[in-house]
Amino acid sequence: MEYIRLTKENLDKENICCAISNNKDVQVSSKKAWLAERFDEGLVFMKSTERGKCFIEYIPAENAWNPINAPGYMYIDCLWVSGSFKGHGYSNDLLNACIEDSKAKGKKGLCILATAKKKPFLSDPKYLKYKGFSVCDEADNGVQLWYLPFNPKEEAPAFNECAKHPHVNEDGYVLYYTSQCPFNAKYVPIVEQTAKDHGIPFKAVHIETKESAQNVPTPITTYALFHDGEYVTNEQMNDSKFLKIVSQ
């Protein structure tokens, strides 16, 4: 397998794996615009040269769009290998490349989000444990911060206090989301319109800065849905999935 690293120079012509379509697709343009602004902050996006979901995205933890305290660490936004790419060791290739790059940059180690049991859009805890990661913090909603220190004596990362007890002081449905996930550009407006059509109280909060993301009341910032103050899910949804949650 050959891999390529996205840069400002090749971003326009390369696909971004998780939303395979042309550059005119709102999902692609939204994600690429977000990426372009992150490269100067140290973000790395490495992917397979073949079309499909096989990539890793990581950034210095100080610049992560998540409420974590992990100075000197590298934060993995996403490690995604699926479909026909699974079972060939490509996850290992991508993770090893991240480790080598992080060590070369003098980082203390890596950190990433997961849960005790695999959930959509989060890393597989079994794989992380196999690769030497361990849990260093956990929020009330079960979202865990895992880390892989390059030196076992390094101080472990932790969630910021705002994220340890996910809760919002608002009634109805409240969604926090960023443009890091391309699917949001298409599906958040769909859910907004669905809620409006059915008279469902709904508020979408688009997180547009790193500083805002680091102070959100949930460990997951790409997509975090609350209902009457309580955390519901991190799984992106269309109109039918949203209405199913409402009916429960």
SULDADA-V776620 format. One record per residue. N is the residue number from 1. RES is the residue in one small letter. NEAR is the number of other ideal C-beta (glycine too) atoms within 10 Angstrom. Layout:
BEGIN
n-><N | N>
res-><RES | RES>
near-><NEAR | NEAR>
END
This chain:
BEGIN
n-><1 | 2 | 3 | 4 | 5 | 6 | 7 | 8 | 9 | 10 | 11 | 12 | 13 | 14 | 15 | 16 | 17 | 18 | 19 | 20 | 21 | 22 | 23 | 24 | 25 | 26 | 27 | 28 | 29 | 30 | 31 | 32 | 33 | 34 | 35 | 36 | 37 | 38 | 39 | 40 | 41 | 42 | 43 | 44 | 45 | 46 | 47 | 48 | 49 | 50 | 51 | 52 | 53 | 54 | 55 | 56 | 57 | 58 | 59 | 60 | 61 | 62 | 63 | 64 | 65 | 66 | 67 | 68 | 69 | 70 | 71 | 72 | 73 | 74 | 75 | 76 | 77 | 78 | 79 | 80 | 81 | 82 | 83 | 84 | 85 | 86 | 87 | 88 | 89 | 90 | 91 | 92 | 93 | 94 | 95 | 96 | 97 | 98 | 99 | 100 | 101 | 102 | 103 | 104 | 105 | 106 | 107 | 108 | 109 | 110 | 111 | 112 | 113 | 114 | 115 | 116 | 117 | 118 | 119 | 120 | 121 | 122 | 123 | 124 | 125 | 126 | 127 | 128 | 129 | 130 | 131 | 132 | 133 | 134 | 135 | 136 | 137 | 138 | 139 | 140 | 141 | 142 | 143 | 144 | 145 | 146 | 147 | 148 | 149 | 150 | 151 | 152 | 153 | 154 | 155 | 156 | 157 | 158 | 159 | 160 | 161 | 162 | 163 | 164 | 165 | 166 | 167 | 168 | 169 | 170 | 171 | 172 | 173 | 174 | 175 | 176 | 177 | 178 | 179 | 180 | 181 | 182 | 183 | 184 | 185 | 186 | 187 | 188 | 189 | 190 | 191 | 192 | 193 | 194 | 195 | 196 | 197 | 198 | 199 | 200 | 201 | 202 | 203 | 204 | 205 | 206 | 207 | 208 | 209 | 210 | 211 | 212 | 213 | 214 | 215 | 216 | 217 | 218 | 219 | 220 | 221 | 222 | 223 | 224 | 225 | 226 | 227 | 228 | 229 | 230 | 231 | 232 | 233 | 234 | 235 | 236 | 237 | 238 | 239 | 240 | 241 | 242 | 243 | 244 | 245 | 246 | 247 | 248>
res-><m | e | y | i | r | l | t | k | e | n | l | d | k | e | n | i | c | c | a | i | s | n | n | k | d | v | q | v | s | s | k | k | a | w | l | a | e | r | f | d | e | g | l | v | f | m | k | s | t | e | r | g | k | c | f | i | e | y | i | p | a | e | n | a | w | n | p | i | n | a | p | g | y | m | y | i | d | c | l | w | v | s | g | s | f | k | g | h | g | y | s | n | d | l | l | n | a | c | i | e | d | s | k | a | k | g | k | k | g | l | c | i | l | a | t | a | k | k | k | p | f | l | s | d | p | k | y | l | k | y | k | g | f | s | v | c | d | e | a | d | n | g | v | q | l | w | y | l | p | f | n | p | k | e | e | a | p | a | f | n | e | c | a | k | h | p | h | v | n | e | d | g | y | v | l | y | y | t | s | q | c | p | f | n | a | k | y | v | p | i | v | e | q | t | a | k | d | h | g | i | p | f | k | a | v | h | i | e | t | k | e | s | a | q | n | v | p | t | p | i | t | t | y | a | l | f | h | d | g | e | y | v | t | n | e | q | m | n | d | s | k | f | l | k | i | v | s | q>
near-><12 | 6 | 16 | 13 | 12 | 22 | 13 | 10 | 8 | 10 | 17 | 9 | 7 | 17 | 19 | 20 | 24 | 21 | 20 | 13 | 14 | 8 | 13 | 7 | 15 | 14 | 20 | 19 | 17 | 19 | 24 | 20 | 12 | 18 | 20 | 15 | 12 | 18 | 15 | 9 | 13 | 14 | 22 | 22 | 23 | 18 | 23 | 20 | 10 | 13 | 10 | 17 | 18 | 27 | 23 | 23 | 24 | 27 | 21 | 19 | 24 | 16 | 15 | 23 | 26 | 27 | 21 | 24 | 18 | 26 | 11 | 15 | 27 | 26 | 25 | 26 | 21 | 20 | 19 | 19 | 23 | 12 | 8 | 10 | 19 | 12 | 8 | 12 | 12 | 17 | 21 | 13 | 17 | 24 | 22 | 12 | 16 | 22 | 18 | 10 | 16 | 21 | 14 | 8 | 11 | 8 | 22 | 23 | 23 | 27 | 26 | 25 | 25 | 22 | 21 | 11 | 10 | 12 | 18 | 9 | 17 | 19 | 21 | 15 | 18 | 11 | 16 | 22 | 13 | 10 | 15 | 12 | 23 | 12 | 16 | 19 | 21 | 16 | 21 | 12 | 20 | 14 | 24 | 22 | 24 | 23 | 26 | 22 | 21 | 15 | 7 | 6 | 6 | 14 | 14 | 17 | 24 | 16 | 23 | 16 | 11 | 15 | 27 | 18 | 13 | 23 | 14 | 19 | 7 | 14 | 12 | 13 | 20 | 21 | 24 | 24 | 25 | 23 | 22 | 22 | 24 | 24 | 19 | 23 | 20 | 16 | 20 | 19 | 12 | 13 | 24 | 15 | 12 | 19 | 21 | 10 | 10 | 12 | 7 | 14 | 12 | 20 | 15 | 16 | 16 | 12 | 20 | 12 | 10 | 18 | 9 | 15 | 19 | 20 | 15 | 23 | 22 | 25 | 28 | 26 | 24 | 23 | 23 | 26 | 23 | 23 | 20 | 12 | 14 | 10 | 22 | 17 | 19 | 24 | 13 | 21 | 20 | 13 | 15 | 8 | 15 | 22 | 17 | 10 | 14 | 14 | 6 | 7>
END
